[in-house]
Amino acid sequence: MSTFLGASVGRKLVVGISGLFLVLFLVVHLVVNLTLLAGPETYNTVAHWMGTNPAVLGMRPVLVLGLLLHIAVSMYLSVSNLRARPRRYLKVDPAGGSTWASRNMFILGVCIILFLALHLSSFSIRMTFGSVDMVEISGVLMKDAYALVTTRFSLWWYVSLYSVAMVLLGLHLAHGVQSSLQTIGLNDHRWRERWASLGLAYAVVVAVGFAILPIYFFVQAQMS
C-alpha cells in the first residue's frame, strides 16, 4: 500500500476514486435537499430517516474518510506540482486543453473546504449536537430540520456565500469529474471529449440544483 501511494499514478488514482465517491454522495445529498420544495413534513421525515437509519449512519465514517483522503492526497499532489514547477507560466495556451478551473483546482478546493466548514457548523453539527426545535409528524417526534434550513436560507449573507460556493463547486466538479474518469478509464482524445462533456453537464446540474434552493427560500422569505 505504501508503495502504491508513493507512486504518482497511485496517488492520482486515489484522488480519482475518492472524488467519484464524493460525486455520488453529492447526487444523493441534492436529491434529499430537493425534498425541501415538497414542504416541512416531507423534508423533516426524510431528514429524520437519514439521521436514524443504521445503514446511513454507518456510511458517515466512510464518507468522512473518503473526504479526508481526497483532500489530503489532492493537497499533497498540488504542493508537489508547485515544488516541481515553482515559476508559473507567464502565458497559458488555451489550445493545450488547459482551463482556468484545471489550473486552480487547489484554490477552488480550499474555498470549498472553508465553505464546507461553515455549512457543517450551520446544519449537520447543530442537528447532531446542538439545540433544535422539535416537531411531531405522524406521531413521531423529530427535529425540525426544515425550520433550521429555511431560517438559514432567509439570511442574505449566507445565501450569497452559498451561491458563490456553488459556482466554485461547479468549476471544481467540471474539471474534477472529467479528470477522475480519465484517471480510472479510457483516456484517448475521443473519450476525453466525452468525459469533459459529462463532467460539465454534471457540474451544471449539481451547482444549479443546490444554488436554486437558498435563492428560492430567500425570495420566499422576503415576500412573506
C-alpha positions as CSV (number, residue, x, y, z in Angstrom):
1,M,0.0,0.0,0.0
2,S,2.8,2.4,0.9
3,T,4.5,1.7,-2.5
4,F,1.2,2.3,-4.3
5,L,0.6,5.6,-2.5
6,G,4.2,6.5,-3.0
7,A,3.8,6.5,-6.8
8,S,2.3,9.5,-8.6
9,V,-0.1,7.3,-10.5
10,G,-1.3,5.6,-7.3
11,R,-2.0,9.0,-5.6
12,K,-3.8,10.2,-8.7
13,L,-5.9,7.0,-8.7
14,V,-6.8,7.6,-5.0
15,V,-7.9,11.2,-5.8
16,G,-9.9,10.0,-8.8
17,I,-11.7,7.2,-6.9
18,S,-12.4,9.2,-3.8
19,G,-13.6,12.1,-6.0
20,L,-16.1,9.9,-7.8
21,F,-17.3,8.6,-4.4
22,L,-17.9,12.2,-3.4
23,V,-19.6,12.8,-6.7
24,L,-22.1,10.0,-5.9
25,F,-22.7,11.5,-2.5
26,L,-23.5,14.9,-3.9
27,V,-26.2,13.3,-6.1
28,V,-27.8,11.8,-3.0
29,H,-27.4,15.0,-1.0
30,L,-29.0,17.0,-3.8
31,V,-32.0,14.7,-4.0
32,V,-32.5,14.9,-0.3
33,N,-32.2,18.7,-0.4
34,L,-34.8,19.0,-3.2
35,T,-37.4,17.5,-0.9
36,L,-37.4,20.9,0.8
37,L,-39.6,22.0,-2.1
38,A,-42.2,19.4,-1.0
39,G,-42.7,21.1,2.3
40,P,-41.8,20.7,6.0
41,E,-43.5,17.3,6.6
42,T,-41.7,15.6,3.7
43,Y,-38.3,17.1,4.4
44,N,-38.4,16.5,8.1
45,T,-39.5,12.9,7.5
46,V,-36.6,12.3,5.1
47,A,-34.1,14.1,7.4
48,H,-35.3,12.1,10.4
49,W,-34.9,8.8,8.4
50,M,-31.4,9.8,7.3
51,G,-30.5,10.7,10.8
52,T,-31.7,7.5,12.4
53,N,-31.3,4.8,9.7
54,P,-28.4,2.4,10.8
55,A,-27.2,1.9,7.2
56,V,-27.0,5.7,6.6
57,L,-25.3,6.3,9.9
58,G,-22.8,3.5,9.1
59,M,-21.9,5.3,5.9
60,R,-21.0,8.5,7.6
61,P,-17.5,7.4,8.7
62,V,-16.9,6.1,5.2
63,L,-17.9,9.5,3.8
64,V,-15.7,11.4,6.2
65,L,-12.7,9.1,5.4
66,G,-13.3,9.5,1.7
67,L,-13.5,13.3,2.0
68,L,-10.3,13.5,4.2
69,L,-8.4,11.1,1.9
70,H,-9.4,13.2,-1.2
71,I,-8.4,16.4,0.5
72,A,-5.1,15.1,1.9
73,V,-3.9,13.4,-1.3
74,S,-5.1,16.3,-3.5
75,M,-3.2,18.8,-1.4
76,Y,-0.1,16.7,-1.5
77,L,-0.2,16.4,-5.3
78,S,-0.8,20.2,-5.6
79,V,2.1,21.1,-3.4
80,S,4.4,18.6,-5.2
81,N,3.4,20.1,-8.5
82,L,4.2,23.6,-7.3
83,R,7.6,22.5,-6.0
84,A,8.4,20.8,-9.3
85,R,7.4,24.0,-11.2
86,P,7.9,26.9,-8.8
87,R,7.5,29.6,-11.5
88,R,4.2,29.6,-13.3
89,Y,4.0,30.1,-17.0
90,L,3.5,33.7,-17.9
91,K,1.2,32.8,-20.8
92,V,-1.2,29.8,-21.0
93,D,-2.0,28.3,-24.3
94,P,-5.8,27.5,-24.3
95,A,-5.3,25.3,-27.3
96,G,-3.5,22.9,-25.0
97,G,-6.7,22.0,-23.2
98,S,-5.9,23.8,-20.0
99,T,-8.8,25.7,-18.4
100,W,-8.9,28.2,-15.5
101,A,-10.5,25.5,-13.3
102,S,-7.9,22.9,-14.1
103,R,-5.1,25.4,-13.3
104,N,-6.7,26.5,-10.0
105,M,-8.1,23.3,-8.5
106,F,-6.2,23.8,-5.3
107,I,-7.6,27.3,-4.8
108,L,-11.1,26.1,-5.6
109,G,-10.7,23.2,-3.2
110,V,-9.6,25.4,-0.4
111,C,-12.5,27.8,-0.9
112,I,-14.9,24.8,-0.9
113,I,-13.4,23.4,2.3
114,L,-13.9,26.7,4.0
115,F,-17.5,26.9,3.0
116,L,-18.0,23.2,4.0
117,A,-16.8,24.1,7.5
118,L,-19.4,26.9,7.7
119,H,-22.1,24.6,6.2
120,L,-21.5,21.8,8.6
121,S,-21.4,24.1,11.6
122,S,-24.8,25.6,10.5
123,F,-26.6,22.3,9.8
124,S,-25.1,18.9,10.4
125,I,-23.2,19.7,13.6
126,R,-26.1,21.7,15.0
127,M,-28.6,18.9,14.1
128,T,-26.3,16.3,15.8
129,F,-25.1,18.2,18.9
130,G,-27.0,21.4,19.1
131,S,-30.4,22.5,20.3
132,V,-33.0,22.2,17.6
133,D,-36.8,22.7,17.9
134,M,-38.8,19.5,17.8
135,V,-41.9,18.8,15.7
136,E,-44.3,15.8,15.7
137,I,-45.2,14.2,12.4
138,S,-47.5,11.1,12.2
139,G,-47.0,10.6,15.9
140,V,-43.2,10.7,15.7
141,L,-41.2,13.4,17.5
142,M,-38.3,14.6,15.4
143,K,-36.1,17.6,15.0
144,D,-37.4,20.4,12.8
145,A,-34.7,20.4,10.2
146,Y,-36.9,22.2,7.7
147,A,-37.2,25.3,10.0
148,L,-33.4,25.2,10.7
149,V,-32.6,25.2,7.0
150,T,-35.2,27.7,5.8
151,T,-34.3,30.1,8.6
152,R,-30.7,30.0,7.5
153,F,-31.7,30.5,3.9
154,S,-33.5,33.7,4.8
155,L,-30.2,35.4,5.6
156,W,-28.8,37.4,2.7
157,W,-25.2,36.9,3.6
158,Y,-25.5,33.1,3.9
159,V,-27.4,32.8,0.6
160,S,-24.8,34.9,-1.1
161,L,-21.9,32.8,0.3
162,Y,-23.8,29.6,-0.6
163,S,-24.4,30.8,-4.1
164,V,-20.8,31.8,-4.7
165,A,-19.7,28.5,-3.2
166,M,-21.9,26.5,-5.6
167,V,-20.3,28.4,-8.5
168,L,-16.9,27.4,-7.2
169,L,-18.1,23.9,-6.7
170,G,-19.4,23.7,-10.2
171,L,-16.0,24.8,-11.6
172,H,-14.2,22.3,-9.4
173,L,-16.5,19.5,-10.5
174,A,-16.4,20.3,-14.2
175,H,-12.7,19.5,-14.3
176,G,-12.7,17.1,-11.3
177,V,-15.2,14.6,-12.8
178,Q,-13.5,14.7,-16.2
179,S,-10.1,14.2,-14.6
180,S,-11.2,11.3,-12.3
181,L,-12.9,9.4,-15.2
182,Q,-9.8,9.8,-17.3
183,T,-7.6,8.5,-14.5
184,I,-9.6,5.3,-14.0
185,G,-10.8,4.8,-17.5
186,L,-10.3,5.4,-21.2
187,N,-8.1,8.3,-22.0
188,D,-7.8,8.8,-25.7
189,H,-8.9,12.0,-27.5
190,R,-12.4,10.8,-28.2
191,W,-13.1,9.7,-24.6
192,R,-11.5,12.8,-23.1
193,E,-14.1,14.9,-25.0
194,R,-16.9,12.6,-23.7
195,W,-15.6,12.8,-20.1
196,A,-15.4,16.6,-20.4
197,S,-19.0,16.9,-21.6
198,L,-20.2,14.6,-18.9
199,G,-18.3,16.5,-16.2
200,L,-19.6,19.8,-17.4
201,A,-23.2,18.5,-17.5
202,Y,-22.9,17.0,-14.0
203,A,-21.3,20.2,-12.6
204,V,-24.1,22.4,-14.0
205,V,-26.9,20.2,-12.7
206,V,-25.4,19.9,-9.2
207,A,-24.3,23.6,-8.9
208,V,-27.7,24.9,-10.1
209,G,-29.7,22.3,-8.2
210,F,-28.0,23.3,-4.9
211,A,-27.9,27.0,-5.5
212,I,-31.6,27.3,-6.5
213,L,-32.8,26.2,-3.0
214,P,-31.4,29.1,-0.9
215,I,-32.3,31.6,-3.5
216,Y,-35.9,30.3,-3.7
217,F,-36.3,30.3,0.1
218,F,-34.7,33.7,0.5
219,V,-37.1,35.2,-2.1
220,Q,-40.0,33.5,-0.4
221,A,-38.9,34.9,3.0
222,Q,-38.8,38.5,1.6
223,M,-42.3,38.1,0.1
224,S,-43.9,36.8,3.3
